[in-house]
């Protein structure tokens, strides 16, 4: 069932890419950088001293404007997920541990401009887990590093949304054959997993492991109307 869902998502992404780049008019591309906070939905708890991780994120985006209010945004990006935890076990020297998943993602987000410079977007996002590493520490000294990728699902599906604003800041040289508006943008993003990242087995059968992430991203876009 999961494999069928992913095939449907890939097919939808392919159709959307063809639609976005079928013409050159009203296209936009750009890049951005930001910070995020991410973990599993059930991770952050004062009882077990588990905290989500903070991370840096980077992205590209490619957009096709289909009307005055609507656009389709293709959004490849990279980020992390995981947690930090204090350790207090009699049989272990470790004082803390971290589990970090390295992710590359691809989202297709229909975007609605509710005002000239402000917009919202919502859509599916495919997330591929490159690897997961668990590290233990004695205070600030690393004690061990273990590859735990085998316990995780490589392919994951998310729902992704953003609230953002963009403002024109410059224009490319007039002698250029294609004129680009240069825009600065700022976005607040929210992601929620639809599938569990941890594989179900005797160790994690009762563990909820759907990703939850918040990101604040800024960057530049280049928009063409000719």
N, C-alpha and C positions, 0 to 999 in steps of 0.2 A: 504493500500500500504506500509506504513512504517513498519507494523508488518511483512509483507512478506520479506522486505529487511533485517530485523534483523534475521529472520529465516535462510535466505540464508547465512548471515555472520556467524551465529553460526554453521551451517552445514559445511561451509568452514573451520572454525577454528577446528572443530572436525576431519575432514579429514586430516588437516595439522598436528595436534597433533599425529594422528596415524602414519603418514608418518615419522615425526621427531623421534619418539621413537620406531619405529618398529625394529631398530637395535641399538646396543650400540656403533658402530664405529663412529668416527668423530663427537662426540657430545660435547657440551659446555654448561655450566651453570654458573651463576654468579649473582652479585648484584651490585647496584650502588645508589649513592645519588647525588643530585644536586640542582640547583636553577632555577626558572622559572619566566616568566612574562606573564600574561594572562588576557584576558578580552573578550568582544564582539568586532566584527569587526568594529562596528560604535561607540564604546564607547569613545576612546581616542580623546578628542577634547579640544582645548584651550578656545573655546567659552563658554562651560558649565563647565569648571574646572573638568572634569571627567578624571581619570587616571586608567590605569590597575593596578592590584596588583602584588606584588612579593611574591613568596612562595617557600617552600622547597618541594622537590619531592623525592620519593624512588621507586626502581623497582627491580624486578628479571628478568632474561632472560634465556631462554632455546633455544639452537640452534642446528640444524642439518646441517652439511656440506654435500652438495649433489654433488659438483664437486670442482675442484681447485679454481674456481672463485665465485661460487654461494653457498649460504646457506639460510636456512629458520629460522627466528628468532621469537619465541613466547615470548611476552613481556608484562606481567602484571605489572601495575604501578599505583601510586596514586599521585594526585595533586589537585590543586585548580583552580578556575576561578572567576572573579568578577571585581569590580571596587571600587574606592574611589572617593568621590565627596564633594566639598565644598557646604555648604547650606547657603543661604542668603534669608530667607523668613520672612516677617513681622509677620506671625502667628506662627512661630516656634522658640524655644530657641536653637535648634541644630545649631552647626557651621559646622559639617561635618557628612558624613554618609558612611558606607561601606556595600557592598553586596557581600557575599562570598559563592560560591558553592563548596561543598566538593565532589570530584570525585574519583572513582576507574575505571581503564581502562584496556583493554586487546587488544593488537595489534598483527597482524601477518605481519611481514615485510620480504619480500624477500631481501636478502643482496648480493651486488655485490662487490667483492674485485678488485678494479681497479689497485691497487699496493699491494705488499706483506703485508704492515701494514696499508693500508688505504682502506676505504669502504664507500659505500652509500647504503641506504635502503629506500624503499617506499612501503606503503601498507595501508590497512584499519585498523581502530581502533574503537572498541566499548567502549563507555563511559557511565557509570552509575552514575547518580547524587544521592548521599546519602541524602543530604539536602542542603537547601540554607538559610542562616541567614543574615538578615539586622540589622545593629547596627547604632545608632545615638549617637553623642558625642557633649558635650559642651567643646570645646578645648580638653583636654586629659581625661575628665571624661565621662564615658559611661552613656547615658541617657536612652536608651531602646535597647531591643534585640527582634526581631520578626522573627518567623519561616515563611518563604515565599515559602516553598517547593511546595505548592499546585499550584503555578503559573508557575512551571517549568516542562518540560518533563524529566522524569526519564531516558529514553533510548535515546542516541544520537550516531550518526555515524560521525567519523572524517576521514580525510586523514592524515597520519603521515609519516614523513620522517626524516632521520638522515644522517649526515656526520660525520665520526669518524675515529679514529686510535687506534691501539692496539699493545702492545709490550710485548714480553715474558720477565718476570722478575725472574722466579724461576721454580723449578721442585720438585714434591713431592718425598718422600723417595723412593729409588730404591727397597726396600723390599716390598713396597706396591703392592698388586695383580694387581691394575690398575694404570698406570702412568698418572699423570695429569701435563700438562704445566700450570703454573700460569701466567696470563696476566693482565697487567694494560691497561685500555681503557679510552678514552675521547671522548665524543660525543656532537655535537650540534644538537638539535632536533627542528623540526617545526611541528606544528599541526594546522589544519584548519577544522572547523566544516562543515559538509555537511547538517546537520539538525539544525533547530532553537531550542535553549535551552528553550526559553520562550514559553509558550502556547499562541496560538492565541485567544484573546478574546477582549472585549471592551476596556480594558486598554492597551494591548500590540499589537494590530492588525497591527500597522504600524512600530513596532520596530524590527529592524534586530538584531538577537541574536545568530549568529553563532560564535562559539568559535574560538579564535586565540591565539596561545601560542608559546613561544620560551623557550627552556630549554638548560642548559649546565650541563652535567652529567659526573661524573667520577666513576670508580669502579674497581672491579677485576673479572676475569673470570677464570674458570678451564676447560681446554680442554683435552679431551681424544682421542687418536688415536688407542687404543688397546682394 
